[in-house]
Amino acid sequence: MIDAPKFVIIAGCGRFGSYLANTLSKTGTSVVIVDNNPDAFALLAEEFSGFKVEGEITEIALLRRIKLEKAEVFIAATREDNVNLMVTQVAREIFGVREVYARVNDPNRRQIFEDMGVMTICPLVVAGDSLLKEIGVKVDR
């Protein structure tokens, strides 16, 4: 069994980001979640024990303030593929975060992220492949 990381930073507090933050918080992981919309934090559970930071994830000053260099894992979960790609590269190249993940909304862009060394999750592909498997269609990737 893999141990849960101790410190994770998540960009984007929509349904996906808040789900990750809530789940990680329950495991005892220290979580910082960043969103530029303060209303987005309403999706966090009352039990969420992490830090909520309002601001633009693309600003270097904010990344320094949230101590990105200390994160074991960085997850870019915004709705914008370009933002996710840019900030994951900054996390890896400038702040030295070893594990970076990005939500990719457009499945046609997954390869771009992966070619740059970013691990991806594309909710559309995951859901689609799961449904196809349920109806007996073999999906080769």
Secondary structure as the mmCIF struct_conf table of DSSP 4:
data_model
#
loop_
_struct_conf.conf_type_id
_struct_conf.id
_struct_conf.beg_label_comp_id
_struct_conf.beg_label_asym_id
_struct_conf.beg_label_seq_id
_struct_conf.end_label_comp_id
_struct_conf.end_label_asym_id
_struct_conf.end_label_seq_id
HELX_LH_PP_P HELX_LH_PP_P1 ILE A 2 PRO A 5
BEND BEND1 LYS A 6 LYS A 6
STRN STRN1 PHE A 7 ALA A 11
BEND BEND2 GLY A 14 GLY A 14
HELX_RH_AL_P HELX_RH_AL_P1 ARG A 15 LYS A 26
TURN_TY1_P TURN_TY1_P1 THR A 27 GLY A 28
STRN STRN2 SER A 30 ASP A 35
BEND BEND3 ASN A 36 ASN A 36
HELX_RH_3T_P HELX_RH_3T_P1 PRO A 38 LEU A 43
BEND BEND4 LEU A 44 LEU A 44
TURN_TY1_P TURN_TY1_P2 GLU A 46 GLU A 47
BEND BEND5 GLY A 50 GLY A 50
STRN STRN3 PHE A 51 GLU A 54
BEND BEND6 GLY A 55 GLY A 55
TURN_TY1_P TURN_TY1_P3 ILE A 57 THR A 58
HELX_RH_AL_P HELX_RH_AL_P2 ILE A 60 ARG A 65
TURN_TY1_P TURN_TY1_P4 ILE A 66 LYS A 67
HELX_RH_3T_P HELX_RH_3T_P2 LEU A 68 LYS A 70
BEND BEND7 GLU A 72 GLU A 72
STRN STRN4 VAL A 73 ALA A 76
BEND BEND8 ARG A 79 ARG A 79
HELX_RH_AL_P HELX_RH_AL_P3 ASP A 81 GLU A 93
TURN_TY1_P TURN_TY1_P5 ILE A 94 PHE A 95
BEND BEND9 ARG A 98 ARG A 98
STRN STRN5 GLU A 99 ARG A 103
BEND BEND10 ASN A 105 ASP A 106
HELX_RH_3T_P HELX_RH_3T_P3 PRO A 107 ARG A 109
HELX_RH_AL_P HELX_RH_AL_P4 ARG A 110 ASP A 115
TURN_TY1_P TURN_TY1_P6 MET A 116 GLY A 117
STRN STRN6 MET A 119 ILE A 121
HELX_RH_AL_P HELX_RH_AL_P5 PRO A 123 GLU A 134
TURN_TY1_P TURN_TY1_P7 ILE A 135 GLY A 136
#
